[in-house]
Amino acid sequence: ELEKAKEHAERTQPEKKPSIRERLAAAKQECARQQPRPAPEKKPPELGEL
């Protein structure tokens, strides 16, 4: 899906610097390639007296 959108954007836009959408797509792909790290442990919110 992302690849299709990127190809469509490349076909419809003249040659120029990457648009924000293209940069966002590239960043998403870069994140997907990196090794997924486990999320840091979160403490449950501490609710005061209600």
ZADO-1210 file (C-alpha; in nm, 4 decimals, padded with zeros to 6 digits):
<atoms>
<atom x="00.0000" y="00.0000" z="00.0000" code="GLU" pos="1"/>
<atom x="00.2774" y="00.2421" z="00.0955" code="LEU" pos="2"/>
<atom x="00.4794" y="00.1394" z="-00.2105" code="GLU" pos="3"/>
<atom x="00.1822" y="00.2033" z="-00.4396" code="LYS" pos="4"/>
<atom x="00.1298" y="00.5488" z="-00.2927" code="ALA" pos="5"/>
<atom x="00.4989" y="00.6298" z="-00.3288" code="LYS" pos="6"/>
<atom x="00.5069" y="00.5145" z="-00.6915" code="GLU" pos="7"/>
<atom x="00.1953" y="00.7176" z="-00.7671" code="HIS" pos="8"/>
<atom x="00.3506" y="01.0269" z="-00.6079" code="ALA" pos="9"/>
<atom x="00.6699" y="00.9822" z="-00.8100" code="GLU" pos="10"/>
<atom x="00.4712" y="00.9540" z="-01.1340" code="ARG" pos="11"/>
<atom x="00.2488" y="01.2560" z="-01.0692" code="THR" pos="12"/>
<atom x="00.5117" y="01.4995" z="-00.9406" code="GLN" pos="13"/>
<atom x="00.7856" y="01.6667" z="-01.1440" code="PRO" pos="14"/>
<atom x="01.1463" y="01.5976" z="-01.0461" code="GLU" pos="15"/>
<atom x="01.2278" y="01.8058" z="-00.7364" code="LYS" pos="16"/>
<atom x="01.3287" y="01.7664" z="-00.3740" code="LYS" pos="17"/>
<atom x="01.1281" y="01.5032" z="-00.1834" code="PRO" pos="18"/>
<atom x="00.7911" y="01.6265" z="-00.0625" code="SER" pos="19"/>
<atom x="00.6913" y="01.6022" z="00.3004" code="ILE" pos="20"/>
<atom x="00.4704" y="01.3026" z="00.2206" code="ARG" pos="21"/>
<atom x="00.7603" y="01.1231" z="00.0513" code="GLU" pos="22"/>
<atom x="00.9920" y="01.1995" z="00.3419" code="ARG" pos="23"/>
<atom x="00.7292" y="01.0695" z="00.5852" code="LEU" pos="24"/>
<atom x="00.6919" y="00.7490" z="00.3829" code="ALA" pos="25"/>
<atom x="01.0699" y="00.7042" z="00.3747" code="ALA" pos="26"/>
<atom x="01.0899" y="00.7585" z="00.7504" code="ALA" pos="27"/>
<atom x="00.8169" y="00.4988" z="00.8101" code="LYS" pos="28"/>
<atom x="01.0062" y="00.2467" z="00.5972" code="GLN" pos="29"/>
<atom x="01.3287" y="00.3222" z="00.7847" code="GLU" pos="30"/>
<atom x="01.1561" y="00.2628" z="01.1195" code="CYS" pos="31"/>
<atom x="01.0042" y="-00.0615" z="00.9918" code="ALA" pos="32"/>
<atom x="01.3490" y="-00.1871" z="00.8910" code="ARG" pos="33"/>
<atom x="01.5015" y="-00.1262" z="01.2334" code="GLN" pos="34"/>
<atom x="01.4879" y="-00.4006" z="01.4945" code="GLN" pos="35"/>
<atom x="01.1724" y="-00.3523" z="01.7024" code="PRO" pos="36"/>
<atom x="01.2604" y="-00.2772" z="02.0619" code="ARG" pos="37"/>
<atom x="01.0250" y="-00.3682" z="02.3458" code="PRO" pos="38"/>
<atom x="00.8411" y="-00.0668" z="02.4806" code="ALA" pos="39"/>
<atom x="00.9690" y="00.0579" z="02.8158" code="PRO" pos="40"/>
<atom x="00.7631" y="-00.0615" z="03.1099" code="GLU" pos="41"/>
<atom x="00.4944" y="00.1877" z="03.2034" code="LYS" pos="42"/>
<atom x="00.3625" y="00.2287" z="03.5531" code="LYS" pos="43"/>
<atom x="-00.0155" y="00.2514" z="03.5819" code="PRO" pos="44"/>
<atom x="-00.1297" y="00.6081" z="03.6457" code="PRO" pos="45"/>
<atom x="-00.1439" y="00.6896" z="04.0132" code="GLU" pos="46"/>
<atom x="-00.4837" y="00.8387" z="04.0836" code="LEU" pos="47"/>
<atom x="-00.5176" y="01.0515" z="04.3935" code="GLY" pos="48"/>
<atom x="-00.8181" y="01.0572" z="04.6211" code="GLU" pos="49"/>
<atom x="-01.1273" y="01.1309" z="04.4136" code="LEU" pos="50"/>
</atoms>
